[in-house]
Amino acid sequence: MRFGCLALVLLAACATPAPVAPPPSYDENAMCANVPADSPSCRLDATDVGEVEALAVLAGKDLAAVRAGDRFTVFARVAAEEANVCCSLQGPMTRIGQTQLFAARYRLANLDEAALTFIPPACLTGQRSCNFDEALRWFGPAAPSPPAVVAEIRGERFERTLWSERLQETRRIYFYLPPGYDRTQQYPALFMADGASVMVLAPLIERLILGGAIAPIVLVGAGSGQESIVEDRSSLGIADFRSADYLPGYEGAGDRYEQHLRFFTEELVAYATREFNISEDRNRRAVTGFSNGGSFSVFAALRRPDVFGASLPLSPSWRRLTDEDFSQPQRARFFMSAGLYEIRRQRRASQYAEALRAQGYDVVMDVPVMGHDRDQESLMLARFLPQVFPASDPGR
């Protein structure tokens, strides 16, 4: 949800300092001594953190963070041998002695503007269930405010199931209909990977509609992973259905990506159009997703620009684009983001933006001062959707 660093330099008498070669594809968990000095995110040693300091910062809580200049330290208490920090920053934590206390320390650029979110490690290990209110949310003094949401939904949000001939399985799908929905009118629509997020994002979308920032739109989401499939599909031998569905060429998945793409762009779109009078104008339909879902929204718009006139890939990261990806005569518009602190994904998203622009695509690229967390999704949708679905919708 998303540096300069201290350089390790070996000096010989009267010699010029030797430059440090960074790892070939380092991420935010690379040690600061081993990456370029202007890297926006890197890891610092936390072995010097003591029990007294950790207990003082935690003050009885299971998760806390403290900033000191450009240093940011996350502390956690969890009954485990190992712990990981998640999700604006994602990596291993250092155990403090033989205690149940852990710390992870990073050097982060632009912390005054940063918005960071972390989940208690016990929630990641399955030791207990957690709700969003338990997340630690940290904001720098100049960080953007979280987008406003409605306190109570006036539209409708609900779940259905849809049989897919392409996948030969029943999929869970999710919808949001705006306030005053009228079946006799055609509506623009945002189609969402990881579609259960429709239920979470509806209050934000409704606030944008009621505030006059965007036209009334319908949200259409297809769930992801085995939990989105009614039947047990373990017999297919696919370890990660979400990656298999979203990433072209995912190893061991056969033609799963191609069949899921046809489900999403043909069966799901046809169902939503028939049931809720979604516009058939590609310029009034967009696709979005976060993380692997963001990668899916890149390739879905490249391969089916006849279906989606716009794509909002958030934190995408898969293979490089090739000439084959640009084979379609129509072109979608792209509105893309990756957090400043998610080094690998920011690198890949920037490569996507550069490759798309070189092919003449219309691309907007934003790098919020965040990491790899879902708060980025809310912030960027609030920024991008007024450009995709302006309140002065010409189709109305």
LOLUMMI-391671 format. One record per residue (C-alpha): residue in three letters; x, y, z. Coordinates in Angstrom, 1 decimal. Example, Ala and Ser with C-alpha at 12.3 -4.5 7.8 and 13.67 -1.06 7.14 Angstrom:
2
@rest->Ala; c1->12.3; c2->-4.5; c3->7.8
@rest->Ser; c1->13.7; c2->-1.1; c3->7.1
This chain:
396
@rest->Met; c1->0.0; c2->0.0; c3->0.0
@rest->Arg; c1->4.1; c2->2.1; c3->-0.7
@rest->Phe; c1->15.6; c2->6.1; c3->-1.1
@rest->Gly; c1->18.2; c2->7.0; c3->-0.9
@rest->Cys; c1->20.4; c2->4.6; c3->1.1
@rest->Leu; c1->23.8; c2->4.3; c3->2.8
@rest->Ala; c1->26.4; c2->3.0; c3->0.3
@rest->Leu; c1->28.9; c2->0.4; c3->1.2
@rest->Val; c1->32.2; c2->1.7; c3->-0.2
@rest->Leu; c1->35.6; c2->0.0; c3->0.1
@rest->Leu; c1->38.4; c2->2.5; c3->0.2
@rest->Ala; c1->42.0; c2->1.9; c3->-0.6
@rest->Ala; c1->44.7; c2->4.4; c3->0.3
@rest->Cys; c1->44.4; c2->7.4; c3->-2.1
@rest->Ala; c1->42.1; c2->5.4; c3->-4.4
@rest->Thr; c1->38.8; c2->6.4; c3->-5.9
@rest->Pro; c1->35.8; c2->4.6; c3->-4.2
@rest->Ala; c1->34.6; c2->1.7; c3->-6.2
@rest->Pro; c1->31.0; c2->1.9; c3->-7.4
@rest->Val; c1->28.6; c2->-0.7; c3->-5.9
@rest->Ala; c1->26.9; c2->-2.9; c3->-8.5
@rest->Pro; c1->23.2; c2->-3.4; c3->-7.5
@rest->Pro; c1->21.6; c2->-6.8; c3->-7.7
@rest->Pro; c1->20.3; c2->-7.4; c3->-11.3
@rest->Ser; c1->16.7; c2->-7.0; c3->-10.3
@rest->Tyr; c1->16.6; c2->-5.9; c3->-6.7
@rest->Asp; c1->13.4; c2->-5.1; c3->-4.8
@rest->Glu; c1->12.6; c2->-3.2; c3->-1.7
@rest->Asn; c1->14.1; c2->-6.0; c3->0.5
@rest->Ala; c1->17.6; c2->-5.6; c3->-1.0
@rest->Met; c1->20.0; c2->-4.2; c3->1.6
@rest->Cys; c1->20.6; c2->-0.5; c3->1.2
@rest->Ala; c1->24.3; c2->-1.0; c3->1.0
@rest->Asn; c1->23.8; c2->-3.0; c3->-2.2
@rest->Val; c1->21.5; c2->-0.8; c3->-4.3
@rest->Pro; c1->21.8; c2->2.6; c3->-6.0
@rest->Ala; c1->21.8; c2->5.6; c3->-3.6
@rest->Asp; c1->18.6; c2->7.0; c3->-5.2
@rest->Ser; c1->16.6; c2->3.8; c3->-4.7
@rest->Pro; c1->13.3; c2->4.9; c3->-3.1
@rest->Ser; c1->13.1; c2->1.8; c3->-1.0
@rest->Cys; c1->15.6; c2->-0.6; c3->0.6
@rest->Arg; c1->16.1; c2->-2.6; c3->3.8
@rest->Leu; c1->18.3; c2->-1.7; c3->6.7
@rest->Asp; c1->19.7; c2->-4.0; c3->9.3
@rest->Ala; c1->17.4; c2->-4.4; c3->12.4
@rest->Thr; c1->19.5; c2->-6.8; c3->14.5
@rest->Asp; c1->20.4; c2->-3.9; c3->16.8
@rest->Val; c1->16.7; c2->-3.4; c3->17.8
@rest->Gly; c1->16.3; c2->-4.4; c3->21.5
@rest->Glu; c1->13.4; c2->-5.8; c3->23.5
@rest->Val; c1->13.0; c2->-2.6; c3->25.6
@rest->Glu; c1->12.7; c2->-0.4; c3->22.5
@rest->Ala; c1->10.2; c2->-2.8; c3->20.8
@rest->Leu; c1->8.0; c2->-3.1; c3->23.9
@rest->Ala; c1->8.0; c2->0.7; c3->24.3
@rest->Val; c1->6.9; c2->1.3; c3->20.7
@rest->Leu; c1->4.3; c2->-1.5; c3->20.8
@rest->Ala; c1->2.8; c2->-0.2; c3->24.1
@rest->Gly; c1->0.7; c2->-3.3; c3->24.5
@rest->Lys; c1->-0.4; c2->-3.6; c3->20.8
@rest->Asp; c1->0.5; c2->-6.4; c3->18.3
@rest->Leu; c1->1.7; c2->-4.0; c3->15.6
@rest->Ala; c1->3.2; c2->-0.5; c3->15.5
@rest->Ala; c1->5.6; c2->1.6; c3->13.5
@rest->Val; c1->7.9; c2->4.5; c3->14.1
@rest->Arg; c1->9.6; c2->6.9; c3->11.7
@rest->Ala; c1->13.0; c2->8.5; c3->12.3
@rest->Gly; c1->13.9; c2->10.7; c3->9.3
@rest->Asp; c1->13.9; c2->8.5; c3->6.3
@rest->Arg; c1->14.1; c2->5.3; c3->8.4
@rest->Phe; c1->10.8; c2->3.5; c3->9.0
@rest->Thr; c1->10.6; c2->0.6; c3->11.4
@rest->Val; c1->7.7; c2->-1.8; c3->11.8
@rest->Phe; c1->7.4; c2->-3.7; c3->15.1
@rest->Ala; c1->5.2; c2->-6.8; c3->15.7
@rest->Arg; c1->4.3; c2->-9.2; c3->18.5
@rest->Val; c1->3.4; c2->-12.7; c3->17.3
@rest->Ala; c1->3.7; c2->-16.2; c3->18.8
@rest->Ala; c1->5.8; c2->-17.7; c3->16.0
@rest->Glu; c1->9.4; c2->-18.6; c3->15.1
@rest->Glu; c1->9.3; c2->-16.3; c3->12.0
@rest->Ala; c1->7.2; c2->-13.3; c3->10.9
@rest->Asn; c1->6.7; c2->-11.3; c3->7.8
@rest->Val; c1->5.8; c2->-7.7; c3->7.3
@rest->Cys; c1->2.9; c2->-7.0; c3->4.9
@rest->Cys; c1->1.5; c2->-5.4; c3->2.9
@rest->Ser; c1->2.8; c2->-1.9; c3->1.9
@rest->Leu; c1->6.2; c2->-3.5; c3->2.4
@rest->Gln; c1->6.5; c2->-7.2; c3->2.1
@rest->Gly; c1->9.4; c2->-9.2; c3->3.6
@rest->Pro; c1->10.9; c2->-11.0; c3->6.5
@rest->Met; c1->11.1; c2->-9.5; c3->10.0
@rest->Thr; c1->14.0; c2->-9.9; c3->12.4
@rest->Arg; c1->13.3; c2->-11.7; c3->15.6
@rest->Ile; c1->14.4; c2->-9.9; c3->18.7
@rest->Gly; c1->16.4; c2->-12.5; c3->20.7
@rest->Gln; c1->14.2; c2->-15.4; c3->21.8
@rest->Thr; c1->11.1; c2->-13.2; c3->22.3
@rest->Gln; c1->7.9; c2->-13.1; c3->20.4
@rest->Leu; c1->8.9; c2->-9.6; c3->19.2
@rest->Phe; c1->10.0; c2->-8.8; c3->15.6
@rest->Ala; c1->11.2; c2->-5.8; c3->13.7
@rest->Ala; c1->11.7; c2->-4.8; c3->10.1
@rest->Arg; c1->13.5; c2->-1.6; c3->9.2
@rest->Tyr; c1->13.5; c2->0.2; c3->5.8
@rest->Arg; c1->14.9; c2->3.4; c3->4.3
@rest->Leu; c1->12.1; c2->5.1; c3->2.4
@rest->Ala; c1->12.1; c2->8.2; c3->0.2
@rest->Asn; c1->9.4; c2->10.9; c3->0.4
@rest->Leu; c1->8.0; c2->9.7; c3->3.7
@rest->Asp; c1->6.3; c2->13.0; c3->4.3
@rest->Glu; c1->4.0; c2->12.1; c3->1.4
@rest->Ala; c1->3.7; c2->8.4; c3->2.2
@rest->Ala; c1->0.6; c2->6.4; c3->2.9
@rest->Leu; c1->1.4; c2->2.9; c3->4.4
@rest->Thr; c1->-0.8; c2->0.0; c3->5.6
@rest->Phe; c1->0.3; c2->-3.1; c3->7.5
@rest->Ile; c1->-1.5; c2->-6.2; c3->8.6
@rest->Pro; c1->-0.8; c2->-8.0; c3->12.0
@rest->Pro; c1->1.5; c2->-11.0; c3->11.3
@rest->Ala; c1->-0.9; c2->-13.2; c3->13.2
@rest->Cys; c1->-3.5; c2->-12.6; c3->10.5
@rest->Leu; c1->-1.0; c2->-13.7; c3->7.8
@rest->Thr; c1->-0.2; c2->-17.0; c3->9.6
@rest->Gly; c1->-3.8; c2->-17.9; c3->10.2
@rest->Gln; c1->-3.4; c2->-17.8; c3->14.0
@rest->Arg; c1->-6.5; c2->-15.6; c3->14.1
@rest->Ser; c1->-9.0; c2->-13.9; c3->11.8
@rest->Cys; c1->-8.7; c2->-10.1; c3->11.4
@rest->Asn; c1->-10.8; c2->-7.3; c3->9.9
@rest->Phe; c1->-9.7; c2->-4.2; c3->8.1
@rest->Asp; c1->-10.0; c2->-2.1; c3->11.3
@rest->Glu; c1->-7.1; c2->-3.9; c3->12.8
@rest->Ala; c1->-4.7; c2->-2.8; c3->10.0
@rest->Leu; c1->-2.0; c2->-0.3; c3->10.9
@rest->Arg; c1->-2.4; c2->2.7; c3->8.7
@rest->Trp; c1->0.4; c2->5.3; c3->8.7
@rest->Phe; c1->0.3; c2->8.7; c3->6.9
@rest->Gly; c1->3.0; c2->11.2; c3->6.4
@rest->Pro; c1->2.1; c2->14.9; c3->7.1
@rest->Ala; c1->1.7; c2->15.6; c3->3.4
@rest->Ala; c1->0.1; c2->12.3; c3->2.4
@rest->Pro; c1->-3.1; c2->12.4; c3->0.3
@rest->Ser; c1->-6.2; c2->11.9; c3->2.3
@rest->Pro; c1->-8.0; c2->8.5; c3->1.7
@rest->Pro; c1->-10.8; c2->8.9; c3->-0.9
@rest->Ala; c1->-14.2; c2->9.7; c3->0.6
@rest->Val; c1->-16.8; c2->7.0; c3->0.7
@rest->Val; c1->-20.5; c2->7.0; c3->1.4
@rest->Ala; c1->-21.6; c2->5.9; c3->4.9
@rest->Glu; c1->-24.5; c2->3.8; c3->3.6
@rest->Ile; c1->-25.0; c2->2.4; c3->0.1
@rest->Arg; c1->-28.0; c2->3.7; c3->-1.8
@rest->Gly; c1->-27.4; c2->1.6; c3->-4.8
@rest->Glu; c1->-27.4; c2->-2.3; c3->-4.9
@rest->Arg; c1->-24.5; c2->-4.7; c3->-4.5
@rest->Phe; c1->-24.9; c2->-8.4; c3->-4.8
@rest->Glu; c1->-23.4; c2->-11.8; c3->-5.8
@rest->Arg; c1->-24.5; c2->-14.3; c3->-8.4
@rest->Thr; c1->-23.1; c2->-17.3; c3->-10.2
@rest->Leu; c1->-22.5; c2->-17.9; c3->-13.9
@rest->Trp; c1->-21.8; c2->-21.2; c3->-15.7
@rest->Ser; c1->-18.9; c2->-20.9; c3->-18.0
@rest->Glu; c1->-18.8; c2->-23.0; c3->-21.1
@rest->Arg; c1->-15.2; c2->-22.0; c3->-21.8
@rest->Leu; c1->-14.0; c2->-23.1; c3->-18.3
@rest->Gln; c1->-16.6; c2->-25.8; c3->-17.7
@rest->Glu; c1->-17.2; c2->-24.5; c3->-14.2
@rest->Thr; c1->-19.5; c2->-22.2; c3->-12.3
@rest->Arg; c1->-18.0; c2->-18.8; c3->-11.4
@rest->Arg; c1->-18.9; c2->-16.4; c3->-8.6
@rest->Ile; c1->-19.6; c2->-12.9; c3->-10.0
@rest->Tyr; c1->-20.3; c2->-9.6; c3->-8.3
@rest->Phe; c1->-22.3; c2->-6.5; c3->-9.2
@rest->Tyr; c1->-23.0; c2->-3.0; c3->-8.1
@rest->Leu; c1->-25.9; c2->-0.9; c3->-9.6
@rest->Pro; c1->-25.8; c2->2.8; c3->-8.9
@rest->Pro; c1->-28.5; c2->4.8; c3->-7.1
@rest->Gly; c1->-31.6; c2->5.3; c3->-9.3
@rest->Tyr; c1->-30.6; c2->2.5; c3->-11.7
@rest->Asp; c1->-33.0; c2->2.4; c3->-14.6
@rest->Arg; c1->-33.2; c2->-0.8; c3->-16.6
@rest->Thr; c1->-34.4; c2->1.2; c3->-19.7
@rest->Gln; c1->-31.1; c2->3.1; c3->-19.8
@rest->Gln; c1->-27.7; c2->1.9; c3->-21.0
@rest->Tyr; c1->-24.9; c2->2.2; c3->-18.5
@rest->Pro; c1->-21.1; c2->2.4; c3->-18.8
@rest->Ala; c1->-19.4; c2->-0.4; c3->-16.8
@rest->Leu; c1->-16.1; c2->-1.1; c3->-15.0
@rest->Phe; c1->-15.2; c2->-4.8; c3->-15.2
@rest->Met; c1->-13.0; c2->-5.9; c3->-12.3
@rest->Ala; c1->-10.5; c2->-8.7; c3->-11.8
@rest->Asp; c1->-10.6; c2->-10.1; c3->-8.2
@rest->Gly; c1->-14.3; c2->-9.2; c3->-8.5
@rest->Ala; c1->-15.2; c2->-9.6; c3->-4.8
@rest->Ser; c1->-13.6; c2->-6.2; c3->-4.4
@rest->Val; c1->-16.8; c2->-4.8; c3->-6.0
@rest->Met; c1->-18.4; c2->-5.2; c3->-2.5
@rest->Val; c1->-15.6; c2->-3.3; c3->-0.9
@rest->Leu; c1->-15.2; c2->-0.5; c3->-3.5
@rest->Ala; c1->-18.9; c2->0.2; c3->-4.0
@rest->Pro; c1->-19.0; c2->2.9; c3->-1.3
@rest->Leu; c1->-16.1; c2->4.7; c3->-3.0
@rest->Ile; c1->-17.7; c2->4.5; c3->-6.5
@rest->Glu; c1->-21.0; c2->5.7; c3->-5.2
@rest->Arg; c1->-19.4; c2->8.7; c3->-3.5
@rest->Leu; c1->-17.8; c2->9.6; c3->-6.9
@rest->Ile; c1->-21.1; c2->9.3; c3->-8.6
@rest->Leu; c1->-23.1; c2->11.3; c3->-6.0
@rest->Gly; c1->-20.4; c2->13.9; c3->-5.9
@rest->Gly; c1->-20.6; c2->14.4; c3->-9.6
@rest->Ala; c1->-17.0; c2->13.2; c3->-10.3
@rest->Ile; c1->-18.1; c2->10.4; c3->-12.6
@rest->Ala; c1->-21.2; c2->9.2; c3->-14.5
@rest->Pro; c1->-23.4; c2->6.5; c3->-12.9
@rest->Ile; c1->-21.6; c2->3.2; c3->-13.7
@rest->Val; c1->-22.2; c2->-0.5; c3->-13.1
@rest->Leu; c1->-19.4; c2->-2.5; c3->-11.5
@rest->Val; c1->-19.0; c2->-6.1; c3->-12.8
@rest->Gly; c1->-16.6; c2->-8.3; c3->-11.0
@rest->Ala; c1->-15.4; c2->-11.9; c3->-11.5
@rest->Gly; c1->-14.0; c2->-13.6; c3->-8.4
@rest->Ser; c1->-10.5; c2->-15.1; c3->-8.4
@rest->Gly; c1->-8.9; c2->-18.3; c3->-7.3
@rest->Gln; c1->-10.5; c2->-21.6; c3->-6.3
@rest->Glu; c1->-12.8; c2->-19.8; c3->-3.9
@rest->Ser; c1->-14.4; c2->-18.1; c3->-6.9
@rest->Ile; c1->-15.3; c2->-21.5; c3->-8.4
@rest->Val; c1->-18.3; c2->-23.3; c3->-7.1
@rest->Glu; c1->-17.0; c2->-26.7; c3->-8.0
@rest->Asp; c1->-13.8; c2->-28.3; c3->-6.6
@rest->Arg; c1->-11.3; c2->-28.0; c3->-9.5
@rest->Ser; c1->-8.3; c2->-29.6; c3->-7.7
@rest->Ser; c1->-8.4; c2->-32.4; c3->-10.2
@rest->Leu; c1->-6.9; c2->-30.0; c3->-12.8
@rest->Gly; c1->-3.6; c2->-30.0; c3->-10.9
@rest->Ile; c1->-3.3; c2->-26.2; c3->-11.0
@rest->Ala; c1->-1.7; c2->-24.9; c3->-7.8
@rest->Asp; c1->-2.6; c2->-21.3; c3->-8.2
@rest->Phe; c1->-5.9; c2->-20.7; c3->-10.1
@rest->Arg; c1->-5.6; c2->-16.9; c3->-9.8
@rest->Ser; c1->-2.2; c2->-16.8; c3->-11.5
@rest->Ala; c1->-3.3; c2->-19.3; c3->-14.1
@rest->Asp; c1->-6.4; c2->-17.3; c3->-14.9
@rest->Tyr; c1->-4.6; c2->-13.9; c3->-15.0
@rest->Leu; c1->-1.1; c2->-14.4; c3->-16.4
@rest->Pro; c1->-0.6; c2->-15.5; c3->-20.1
@rest->Gly; c1->1.9; c2->-18.3; c3->-20.3
@rest->Tyr; c1->1.7; c2->-19.2; c3->-16.6
@rest->Glu; c1->3.7; c2->-22.4; c3->-16.1
@rest->Gly; c1->1.7; c2->-25.7; c3->-15.8
@rest->Ala; c1->-1.7; c2->-24.0; c3->-16.6
@rest->Gly; c1->-2.1; c2->-25.1; c3->-20.3
@rest->Asp; c1->-4.6; c2->-22.9; c3->-22.0
@rest->Arg; c1->-6.3; c2->-21.9; c3->-18.8
@rest->Tyr; c1->-5.5; c2->-18.2; c3->-19.4
@rest->Glu; c1->-6.9; c2->-18.2; c3->-22.9
@rest->Gln; c1->-10.1; c2->-19.9; c3->-21.7
@rest->His; c1->-10.5; c2->-17.5; c3->-18.7
@rest->Leu; c1->-9.9; c2->-14.5; c3->-21.0
@rest->Arg; c1->-12.8; c2->-15.7; c3->-23.2
@rest->Phe; c1->-15.0; c2->-16.3; c3->-20.2
@rest->Phe; c1->-14.3; c2->-12.7; c3->-18.9
@rest->Thr; c1->-14.5; c2->-10.9; c3->-22.3
@rest->Glu; c1->-17.3; c2->-12.9; c3->-23.9
@rest->Glu; c1->-19.4; c2->-14.8; c3->-21.4
@rest->Leu; c1->-19.3; c2->-12.3; c3->-18.5
@rest->Val; c1->-19.6; c2->-9.2; c3->-20.7
@rest->Ala; c1->-22.5; c2->-10.8; c3->-22.6
@rest->Tyr; c1->-24.3; c2->-11.7; c3->-19.3
@rest->Ala; c1->-23.8; c2->-8.3; c3->-17.8
@rest->Thr; c1->-25.0; c2->-6.6; c3->-21.0
@rest->Arg; c1->-28.1; c2->-8.8; c3->-21.2
@rest->Glu; c1->-29.0; c2->-8.6; c3->-17.5
@rest->Phe; c1->-28.2; c2->-5.0; c3->-16.7
@rest->Asn; c1->-28.2; c2->-3.2; c3->-20.0
@rest->Ile; c1->-24.5; c2->-2.5; c3->-20.1
@rest->Ser; c1->-23.5; c2->-0.3; c3->-23.0
@rest->Glu; c1->-22.1; c2->-2.1; c3->-26.0
@rest->Asp; c1->-19.9; c2->0.8; c3->-26.8
@rest->Arg; c1->-16.2; c2->-0.2; c3->-26.1
@rest->Asn; c1->-15.5; c2->3.4; c3->-25.0
@rest->Arg; c1->-18.0; c2->3.1; c3->-22.2
@rest->Arg; c1->-16.4; c2->-0.2; c3->-20.9
@rest->Ala; c1->-13.2; c2->-0.5; c3->-19.0
@rest->Val; c1->-11.2; c2->-3.3; c3->-17.2
@rest->Thr; c1->-9.2; c2->-3.0; c3->-14.0
@rest->Gly; c1->-7.3; c2->-5.1; c3->-11.5
@rest->Phe; c1->-4.6; c2->-4.9; c3->-8.8
@rest->Ser; c1->-1.4; c2->-6.9; c3->-8.7
@rest->Asn; c1->-1.8; c2->-10.1; c3->-10.8
@rest->Gly; c1->-5.3; c2->-8.7; c3->-11.6
@rest->Gly; c1->-3.5; c2->-5.6; c3->-12.9
@rest->Ser; c1->-1.4; c2->-7.7; c3->-15.2
@rest->Phe; c1->-4.6; c2->-9.3; c3->-16.4
@rest->Ser; c1->-6.1; c2->-5.9; c3->-17.2
@rest->Val; c1->-3.1; c2->-5.1; c3->-19.3
@rest->Phe; c1->-3.3; c2->-8.1; c3->-21.5
@rest->Ala; c1->-7.1; c2->-8.2; c3->-21.6
@rest->Ala; c1->-7.2; c2->-4.7; c3->-23.1
@rest->Leu; c1->-4.4; c2->-5.5; c3->-25.5
@rest->Arg; c1->-6.0; c2->-8.6; c3->-26.8
@rest->Arg; c1->-9.6; c2->-7.5; c3->-26.7
@rest->Pro; c1->-9.7; c2->-3.7; c3->-27.3
@rest->Asp; c1->-12.9; c2->-4.3; c3->-29.2
@rest->Val; c1->-14.5; c2->-5.1; c3->-25.7
@rest->Phe; c1->-12.6; c2->-2.6; c3->-23.5
@rest->Gly; c1->-11.8; c2->0.9; c3->-24.6
@rest->Ala; c1->-9.9; c2->1.6; c3->-21.4
@rest->Ser; c1->-7.7; c2->-0.3; c3->-19.0
@rest->Leu; c1->-6.7; c2->0.6; c3->-15.4
@rest->Pro; c1->-3.8; c2->-1.7; c3->-14.5
@rest->Leu; c1->-2.8; c2->-1.2; c3->-10.8
@rest->Ser; c1->0.6; c2->-2.6; c3->-9.8
@rest->Pro; c1->0.9; c2->-4.9; c3->-12.8
@rest->Ser; c1->4.0; c2->-7.2; c3->-13.1
@rest->Trp; c1->4.3; c2->-10.0; c3->-15.5
@rest->Arg; c1->6.4; c2->-10.6; c3->-18.6
@rest->Arg; c1->7.6; c2->-7.9; c3->-21.0
@rest->Leu; c1->5.3; c2->-6.9; c3->-23.9
@rest->Thr; c1->6.2; c2->-8.2; c3->-27.3
@rest->Asp; c1->5.2; c2->-7.3; c3->-30.9
@rest->Glu; c1->2.5; c2->-10.0; c3->-30.7
@rest->Asp; c1->0.8; c2->-8.1; c3->-27.9
@rest->Phe; c1->0.3; c2->-5.1; c3->-30.2
@rest->Ser; c1->-1.4; c2->-7.1; c3->-33.1
@rest->Gln; c1->-4.9; c2->-5.7; c3->-32.7
@rest->Pro; c1->-6.0; c2->-2.8; c3->-34.9
@rest->Gln; c1->-8.0; c2->-1.0; c3->-32.1
@rest->Arg; c1->-6.3; c2->0.5; c3->-29.1
@rest->Ala; c1->-7.5; c2->0.9; c3->-25.6
@rest->Arg; c1->-6.4; c2->3.9; c3->-23.4
@rest->Phe; c1->-4.3; c2->2.9; c3->-20.4
@rest->Phe; c1->-4.3; c2->4.4; c3->-16.9
@rest->Met; c1->-1.6; c2->2.7; c3->-14.9
@rest->Ser; c1->0.0; c2->2.9; c3->-11.5
@rest->Ala; c1->2.6; c2->1.3; c3->-9.3
@rest->Gly; c1->3.7; c2->2.3; c3->-5.8
@rest->Leu; c1->7.0; c2->4.1; c3->-5.3
@rest->Tyr; c1->8.1; c2->1.5; c3->-2.7
@rest->Glu; c1->7.3; c2->-1.6; c3->-4.7
@rest->Ile; c1->10.5; c2->-1.6; c3->-6.7
@rest->Arg; c1->10.0; c2->-4.6; c3->-9.1
@rest->Arg; c1->6.4; c2->-3.7; c3->-9.9
@rest->Gln; c1->7.2; c2->-0.1; c3->-10.5
@rest->Arg; c1->9.9; c2->-1.1; c3->-12.8
@rest->Arg; c1->7.7; c2->-3.4; c3->-14.8
@rest->Ala; c1->4.8; c2->-0.9; c3->-14.9
@rest->Ser; c1->7.1; c2->1.7; c3->-16.2
@rest->Gln; c1->8.3; c2->-0.7; c3->-18.9
@rest->Tyr; c1->4.7; c2->-1.3; c3->-19.9
@rest->Ala; c1->4.0; c2->2.4; c3->-20.1
@rest->Glu; c1->7.1; c2->3.0; c3->-22.2
@rest->Ala; c1->6.4; c2->0.2; c3->-24.6
@rest->Leu; c1->2.7; c2->1.3; c3->-25.0
@rest->Arg; c1->3.7; c2->4.9; c3->-25.7
@rest->Ala; c1->6.3; c2->3.7; c3->-28.2
@rest->Gln; c1->3.4; c2->2.0; c3->-30.1
@rest->Gly; c1->1.3; c2->5.1; c3->-30.0
@rest->Tyr; c1->-1.0; c2->4.2; c3->-27.1
@rest->Asp; c1->-2.5; c2->6.9; c3->-24.9
@rest->Val; c1->-1.0; c2->6.2; c3->-21.5
@rest->Val; c1->-1.3; c2->7.9; c3->-18.1
@rest->Met; c1->1.2; c2->6.6; c3->-15.5
@rest->Asp; c1->1.1; c2->7.5; c3->-11.8
@rest->Val; c1->3.5; c2->6.6; c3->-9.0
@rest->Pro; c1->1.9; c2->7.2; c3->-5.6
@rest->Val; c1->4.1; c2->7.2; c3->-2.5
@rest->Met; c1->2.7; c2->3.9; c3->-1.4
@rest->Gly; c1->3.6; c2->0.2; c3->-1.5
@rest->His; c1->1.9; c2->-2.9; c3->-2.6
@rest->Asp; c1->-1.5; c2->-2.7; c3->-0.9
@rest->Arg; c1->-5.1; c2->-2.2; c3->-1.7
@rest->Asp; c1->-5.2; c2->1.4; c3->-0.5
@rest->Gln; c1->-3.4; c2->2.2; c3->-3.7
@rest->Glu; c1->-6.4; c2->0.7; c3->-5.6
@rest->Ser; c1->-8.8; c2->3.1; c3->-3.9
@rest->Leu; c1->-6.6; c2->6.1; c3->-4.4
@rest->Met; c1->-5.9; c2->5.5; c3->-8.1
@rest->Leu; c1->-9.5; c2->4.6; c3->-9.0
@rest->Ala; c1->-10.6; c2->7.9; c3->-7.5
@rest->Arg; c1->-8.0; c2->9.7; c3->-9.6
@rest->Phe; c1->-8.5; c2->7.8; c3->-12.9
@rest->Leu; c1->-12.2; c2->7.1; c3->-13.1
@rest->Pro; c1->-13.2; c2->10.7; c3->-13.8
@rest->Gln; c1->-11.0; c2->10.5; c3->-16.9
@rest->Val; c1->-12.5; c2->7.2; c3->-18.0
@rest->Phe; c1->-16.2; c2->7.8; c3->-17.1
@rest->Pro; c1->-16.6; c2->11.6; c3->-17.0
@rest->Ala; c1->-19.8; c2->12.9; c3->-15.5
@rest->Ser; c1->-20.8; c2->14.4; c3->-18.9
@rest->Asp; c1->-21.1; c2->10.8; c3->-20.3
@rest->Pro; c1->-21.9; c2->11.3; c3->-24.0
@rest->Gly; c1->-23.8; c2->8.0; c3->-24.1
@rest->Arg; c1->-26.5; c2->9.1; c3->-21.7
